């Protein structure tokens, strides 16, 4: 089933949860590690499946993103999925004024 996948840094969990709740309230199916990923689950498999099956990947980009190793993997997978696999649309929502990765700014950023 197609859904929205939300990528976020661990320190941006509150913002990710708020967006997830808002999207669910208007009828979207949302995949986010906060709800779906449980202790002992295969994180790489979850991320791979969730991104591959998403119609949209929302990347919450903030000052926390550059140090968020899992989010970096999600960003790379989402961009690869969209450009090379004709996968879901990538949308970047900036949470602050942190400079965004160049390839994200040129193609995906919503100011």
C-alpha positions in Angstrom: 0.0 0.0 0.0 1.4 3.4 -0.9 2.0 5.8 1.9 4.0 8.9 3.1 7.3 8.1 4.7 8.8 10.6 7.1 12.5 10.8 7.5 13.8 12.7 10.5 16.7 13.0 12.9 16.2 11.5 16.4 16.3 15.0 17.9 13.4 16.1 15.6 11.1 13.4 16.9 8.5 15.8 18.2 8.2 17.6 14.9 8.0 14.2 13.0 5.3 13.0 15.3 3.3 16.2 14.9 3.5 16.0 11.1 2.6 12.3 11.2 -0.5 13.0 13.3 -1.5 15.9 11.0 -1.2 13.7 7.9 -3.1 10.8 9.5 -5.8 13.2 10.5 -6.5 14.2 6.9 -6.5 10.6 5.7 -2.9 9.7 4.7 -1.3 6.4 5.5 2.0 7.3 7.2 5.1 5.2 7.8 7.5 6.5 10.5 10.0 4.7 12.6 8.4 6.0 15.8 5.3 3.9 15.3 6.3 1.0 13.0 9.9 0.1 14.1 10.1 -2.0 17.2 13.1 -3.2 19.2 14.8 -6.1 17.4 13.3 -5.2 14.0 15.6 -5.1 11.0 16.1 -1.4 10.6 17.6 -1.5 7.1 14.8 -3.7 5.8 12.2 -1.4 7.4 13.8 1.6 5.8 14.2 0.0 2.5 10.7 -1.3 2.3 9.1 1.9 3.6 10.9 4.1 1.1 10.4 1.7 -1.8 6.7 1.6 -1.2 6.1 5.3 -0.5 4.4 7.6 -2.9 6.0 10.5 -1.0 9.1 10.7 1.2 9.1 13.8 3.4 12.6 14.7 4.7 12.6 16.9 7.8 15.9 18.7 7.5 17.4 20.6 10.5 20.6 21.3 12.3 20.3 17.7 13.6 20.4 16.1 10.2 24.1 16.3 9.4 24.9 14.1 12.5 21.9 11.7 12.1 23.5 8.7 10.5 20.2 6.8 9.9 18.6 9.8 8.4 21.5 10.2 6.0 20.9 6.7 4.8 17.2 7.4 4.4 17.9 10.6 2.4 20.3 8.7 0.1 17.8 5.8 -0.4 14.9 8.2 -1.0 16.8 10.2 -3.6 18.0 7.0 -5.3 14.6 5.5 -5.3 13.0 8.6 -6.9 15.7 9.3 -9.5 16.9 5.8 -10.5 13.9 3.6 -9.7 11.0 6.0 -10.6 9.9 5.8 -6.9 8.1 8.2 -4.6 8.5 11.9 -4.7 11.0 13.4 -2.3 10.0 16.6 -0.5 12.4 18.4 1.9 10.9 20.5 4.7 13.4 22.7 6.4 12.9 23.0 10.2 15.4 25.8 10.6 18.0 27.8 8.6 20.6 25.1 8.4 22.1 25.0 4.9 20.7 22.0 3.1 22.7 19.5 1.1 23.2 20.9 -2.4 21.4 18.2 -4.3 18.4 18.5 -2.0 18.3 22.3 -2.4 18.3 22.2 -6.2 15.6 19.6 -6.6 13.5 19.0 -3.6 13.3 21.8 -1.0 10.1 23.5 0.1 11.1 26.8 1.7 
